Amino acid sequence: MRRRDREATEHSEIMHILDSGKVLHLGLVDQGKPYIVPMNYGYVFEGEKLVFYLHGALEGRKLDIIRNNSDCCVQIECDVQPFSGKVACQYGCSYYSFDGFGTAKIVETPKEKIRALRALMKTQTGMDFEFNEKLVSIVSVIRIDCDYYTAKHRPLPVNPVV
């Protein structure tokens, strides 16, 4: 990370991003070309390992890409707030951001799909939901094992021009 002064390393900052961001941008590579898609997400920690869950249709481009190349990256941002300045180069945005790298796989078992969709709904709504095998049979679930991640925070300037 080039801007170490913006690095967010505290567990509380990372949890803030994961809990506050509602959209994850999933980056994949399709036959050597980048492919990015925004998705709602859920997450869990398995020990120290961060796992993201995404859901969608039972067929489509994302699933085809993952079957051929499981390498992926994810990006989440939250608390984005533009600020102004007296000159153009003083304008900017405050934010929190998260970038993760790992591998994606399609979840096959109903048990893990149920766990995944519960995590997704908890992340998105803060509420607990129940699922059964019939409900989870009509969606695909993608699991992302995050091997490495970084997070950043750019605060508002002390005296922003509004």
C-alpha positions as CSV (number, residue, x, y, z in Angstrom):
1,M,0.0,0.0,0.0
2,R,1.5,3.3,-1.1
3,R,-0.4,5.6,1.4
4,R,0.4,3.9,4.7
5,D,-1.0,6.9,6.5
6,R,-4.4,5.9,5.2
7,E,-4.1,2.2,6.1
8,A,-6.9,0.9,8.3
9,T,-5.5,-1.9,10.4
10,E,-7.7,-1.9,13.5
11,H,-10.1,-4.8,13.6
12,S,-12.9,-2.3,14.5
13,E,-12.3,-0.3,11.3
14,I,-12.3,-3.4,9.1
15,M,-15.5,-4.6,10.8
16,H,-17.1,-1.2,10.2
17,I,-16.4,-1.5,6.5
18,L,-17.7,-5.1,6.3
19,D,-20.9,-4.2,8.2
20,S,-21.6,-0.8,6.6
21,G,-20.8,-1.5,3.0
22,K,-23.7,-3.2,1.2
23,V,-22.2,-3.7,-2.2
24,L,-19.2,-5.7,-3.0
25,H,-17.5,-5.4,-6.5
26,L,-16.4,-8.8,-7.6
27,G,-13.5,-8.8,-10.0
28,L,-12.9,-11.9,-12.1
29,V,-10.9,-12.7,-15.3
30,D,-12.7,-14.1,-18.3
31,Q,-10.3,-15.4,-21.0
32,G,-7.7,-12.8,-20.1
33,K,-10.2,-9.9,-19.9
34,P,-11.3,-8.2,-16.6
35,Y,-14.9,-8.6,-15.6
36,I,-16.4,-6.7,-12.6
37,V,-19.9,-7.0,-11.2
38,P,-21.5,-5.3,-8.1
39,M,-23.2,-7.7,-5.7
40,N,-24.8,-7.8,-2.3
41,Y,-22.7,-9.9,0.1
42,G,-22.5,-11.6,3.4
43,Y,-19.4,-12.6,5.3
44,V,-18.3,-14.8,8.1
45,F,-15.0,-15.5,9.8
46,E,-13.9,-19.1,10.0
47,G,-11.2,-18.7,12.7
48,E,-8.9,-16.0,11.2
49,K,-10.1,-16.7,7.6
50,L,-12.5,-14.2,6.1
51,V,-15.2,-15.7,3.8
52,F,-17.6,-13.8,1.6
53,Y,-20.8,-15.2,0.3
54,L,-22.7,-14.0,-2.8
55,H,-25.8,-15.3,-4.4
56,G,-27.5,-15.1,-7.8
57,A,-29.1,-17.0,-10.7
58,L,-28.4,-20.7,-11.2
59,E,-26.6,-20.0,-14.5
60,G,-24.7,-17.1,-16.0
61,R,-21.4,-15.5,-16.9
62,K,-20.1,-15.2,-13.3
63,L,-20.5,-18.9,-12.7
64,D,-19.0,-19.8,-16.1
65,I,-15.9,-17.7,-15.3
66,I,-15.5,-19.1,-11.8
67,R,-15.6,-22.6,-13.2
68,N,-12.7,-21.8,-15.5
69,N,-10.7,-19.4,-13.2
70,S,-11.3,-19.2,-9.5
71,D,-8.9,-16.3,-8.8
72,C,-10.8,-13.2,-7.8
73,C,-10.7,-9.9,-6.0
74,V,-13.3,-7.9,-4.1
75,Q,-13.8,-4.3,-3.3
76,I,-16.1,-2.6,-0.8
77,E,-16.4,1.1,0.1
78,C,-18.6,2.9,2.6
79,D,-19.0,6.3,4.2
80,V,-18.1,8.1,1.0
81,Q,-18.4,11.8,1.5
82,P,-17.2,14.4,-1.1
83,F,-15.6,17.6,0.1
84,S,-14.5,20.7,-1.7
85,G,-11.6,23.1,-1.6
86,K,-10.5,26.5,-2.7
87,V,-8.7,25.1,-5.7
88,A,-9.5,22.0,-7.8
89,C,-6.8,19.7,-6.4
90,Q,-8.2,20.3,-2.8
91,Y,-11.5,18.5,-3.7
92,G,-11.8,14.8,-2.8
93,C,-13.8,12.3,-0.9
94,S,-13.5,10.8,2.5
95,Y,-14.1,7.1,2.6
96,Y,-13.4,3.7,4.0
97,S,-12.4,1.0,1.5
98,F,-11.6,-2.7,1.6
99,D,-9.7,-4.7,-1.1
100,G,-9.5,-8.5,-0.9
101,F,-7.9,-11.2,-2.9
102,G,-8.7,-14.9,-3.0
103,T,-10.5,-17.7,-4.7
104,A,-14.1,-18.2,-5.5
105,K,-16.0,-21.5,-5.7
106,I,-19.6,-22.4,-6.3
107,V,-21.3,-23.8,-3.2
108,E,-22.9,-27.2,-3.8
109,T,-24.3,-28.4,-0.5
110,P,-27.7,-27.2,0.8
111,K,-26.2,-26.9,4.4
112,E,-23.5,-24.4,3.3
113,K,-26.0,-22.6,1.1
114,I,-28.3,-22.1,4.1
115,R,-25.4,-20.9,6.2
116,A,-24.3,-18.5,3.4
117,L,-27.7,-17.0,2.8
118,R,-28.2,-16.5,6.6
119,A,-24.9,-14.6,6.7
120,L,-25.8,-12.6,3.6
121,M,-29.2,-11.5,5.1
122,K,-27.6,-10.7,8.4
123,T,-25.0,-8.5,6.7
124,Q,-27.5,-6.8,4.5
125,T,-30.4,-6.3,7.1
126,G,-29.0,-7.0,10.5
127,M,-31.8,-9.6,11.0
128,D,-31.8,-13.4,11.1
129,F,-33.7,-15.4,8.5
130,E,-34.5,-19.0,8.1
131,F,-34.0,-21.0,4.9
132,N,-34.8,-24.5,3.9
133,E,-33.4,-26.8,1.2
134,K,-36.3,-25.9,-1.2
135,L,-35.5,-22.2,-1.0
136,V,-31.8,-22.6,-1.5
137,S,-32.3,-24.9,-4.5
138,I,-33.3,-22.0,-6.7
139,V,-30.2,-19.8,-6.2
140,S,-26.5,-20.2,-6.7
141,V,-24.2,-19.3,-4.0
142,I,-20.6,-18.2,-4.5
143,R,-18.0,-18.6,-1.7
144,I,-14.9,-16.4,-1.7
145,D,-12.0,-17.4,0.6
146,C,-10.2,-14.2,1.2
147,D,-6.4,-14.9,1.4
148,Y,-5.2,-11.4,1.7
149,Y,-6.8,-8.0,2.2
150,T,-6.1,-4.3,2.9
151,A,-8.3,-1.5,4.1
152,K,-8.0,2.3,3.9
153,H,-9.6,5.3,5.5
154,R,-9.4,8.8,4.3
155,P,-11.0,11.1,6.8
156,L,-12.5,14.5,6.1
157,P,-10.0,17.3,6.1
158,V,-9.8,19.2,9.4
159,N,-11.2,22.4,7.8
160,P,-13.0,21.4,4.6
161,V,-14.4,24.2,2.4
162,V,-18.1,23.6,2.1
